[in-house]
Amino acid sequence: MEHHHHAMEAVSHNHEEQAIAPSSCHGDHGHAMVFHAGVVQEILFKGWETSNALELFGSCVAIFVASVLYEGFKYYRETLFEKAALAATADSQVNIAKNENGTNRSCHTRRTTYTMFSSGHIYQTGLYFVQAWVSYILMLVFMTYNVWLCLALVLGLALGYFLFGWRKTTAIDNSECCM
């Protein structure tokens, strides 16, 4: 009977630890894999931890702002690319029109095209790297499964799209799941 009593205490103690520290649900691999609304949360790395509602609220605000800025960054990158493409198209159309009119002089307008090692393509590649990095960081924030952090992130993305998305010149949204 005494052995049974100790076994029950051990089981009870183990359940209390899991209730207090949801990160122990999957051994030492991180955090709980279920949505929760707790205020004690580790976000992205050990130094960014919340222990009360005010800290969680501050983190939600930071994630909200980062999400809005992310959508603005995506718009900025797309706009740069579209401007370069329009400049190249407009230059080509001017040259075609001049050739059709019999003026075979070279046009001195600046033509913007991307080649693999052009500065424009290298700059766009750097911007894409930043966009991809931030998108995966935001995905990892969502994967904390903290309802408040997830809500802040999605609301920030929605507001960012509202602020920047209406300016898009194409009807097709090239957004992928994380980017």
Salt bridges, closest charged atoms under 4 A:
GLU2 OE2 - HIS6 NE2 3.58
GLU9 OE2 - HIS5 NE2 2.72
GLU17 OE2 - HIS13 NE2 2.90
GLU71 OE2 - LYS74 NZ 3.45
GLU78 OE1 - LYS168 NZ 3.70
ASP173 OD1 - LYS168 NZ 3.05
